Amino acid sequence: MKYQVAIIGGGPAGYTAAETAGKAGLSVVLFEKQSLGGVCLNEGCIPTKTLLYSAKTYDGARHAAKYAVSVPEVSFDLPKIIARKQKVVRKLVLGVKGKLTAQGVTMVNGEATVIDKNHVKCGEEVYECDNLLLCAGSETFIPPIPGVDSVPYWTHRQALDNKELPASLVVIGGGVIGMEFASFFNSLGVQVTVIEMLDEILGGMDKELSALLRAEYAKRGIKFMLQTKVTSLANAEAEGGQPQVQVHYENAEGAGFVTAERLLMSVGRRPVTKGFGLENLNLEKTERGNIRVDGQMQTSLPGVYACGDLTGFSLLAHTAVREAEVAIHHIIGKEDTMSYRAIPGVVYTNPEIAGVGETEESLQKKGIAYRAVKLPMAYSGRFVAENEGVNGVCKLLLAEDDTLLGAHVLGNPASEIITLAGMAIELKLTAGEWKKMVFPHPTVCEIFKEAL
């Protein structure tokens, strides 16, 4: 069987490429060894946001009195929260499958192996292709901590499906995934401790705003241990019939340990590079060991493209989607180039934190002159109306010629308004040009106009 495009991996990069190619009239085969939608849809972006929305709703009901609303008894049902999450995922997976079917994409469920740039084997079948897209995604990284093989621990996958709340939880890693789960379990009454090696949570996000978010969660009872290295793990004596995990650490104050009922490993993710015959292509690598691609996502081998986590640029679903579009556009002869100037990053805690473009830290490292404009979110009337007793910050970073370099927001709904700043950065708008846009009133996004 011969196809114009063969795609390995059915995550955001893979299914976007398949749909885009199908719409363009190309014959497409898509290989996925697990569930269509990849990690993002099945055990990442979507399920975590579904859980976090339940937690946010519970938080809102508990504090409804701030808005003159009386809710006498507030409770939650964790098994039902998990069941709703699974229902949402099933619905969206079927939606993706339906879109691909409508575009005539051949979907093959199984482990595909690259034989060469024009041949892929899955089961006993060999598929021939003119163009090959590698969209294998990423996997959870488990650090080689002494004792890790002898203690029970969660990855995000187990945390998503757990139907019983632990009394206490230690999260190793204060990145996006770690903080989102810390937020979820904290809202539901679990005693949470976050251990992070760096000097601040959410590395890569604006440091000042990350510190403010950490302070907010510290007030809610989460214990943070920064600049702390986990040295070993061990099983501890059970308390109340529940097994305990002992997490040994060291930091500037010395060595010690914390004990908790559950341990969540959230150190990070790494691209999947084994198990699908990548070595048979002998592609050029970057200094960091990632697959080298050009502005059209093409590798050193003509006709072979890499998109999504495999490139190592940005392990984010929305980046993967755009990379896939660029790759297919190149195949069909449509002029397009991938830009990483304005990739938004969002953490769906409550409050949310979002950023796009440069941070103060990245600009200082590059030696680029800038000026920062900071404004409390209270300058937005809509924000004040909907966030009683809550503070937030909007920070804009402007170049010497007044073009927008970066934007960072702490406060709901940061995730929904950050795209406006991303567009301004991508289009290289000056503060004056952006300010001419008419912002609807009252909306939280008016905070950008106020800051300008």
JOBEL-V39535 format. One record per helix or strand. SS is the DSSP state (H for helix, E for strand). FROM is the first residue (numbers start at 1). LEN is the number of residues. If there is no record, write none. Layout:
# JOBEL-V39535
ss: [SS & SS]
from: [FROM & FROM]
len: [LEN & LEN]
This chain:
# JOBEL-V39535
ss: [E & H & E & H & H & H & H & E & E & E & E & E & E & H & E & H & E & H & E & H & E & E & E & E & E & E & H & E & E & E & E & H & H & E & E & H & E & H & H & E & E & H & E & H & H]
from: [2 & 12 & 28 & 38 & 45 & 64 & 78 & 106 & 112 & 119 & 125 & 138 & 146 & 148 & 154 & 156 & 168 & 176 & 191 & 207 & 223 & 229 & 242 & 254 & 262 & 269 & 278 & 285 & 291 & 298 & 304 & 308 & 317 & 345 & 353 & 360 & 371 & 377 & 381 & 393 & 403 & 414 & 430 & 431 & 446]
len: [7 & 12 & 5 & 6 & 18 & 4 & 25 & 4 & 5 & 4 & 10 & 3 & 1 & 3 & 1 & 6 & 5 & 12 & 5 & 13 & 3 & 11 & 10 & 7 & 4 & 3 & 3 & 1 & 1 & 1 & 3 & 4 & 15 & 3 & 5 & 7 & 6 & 3 & 6 & 6 & 8 & 13 & 1 & 5 & 6]
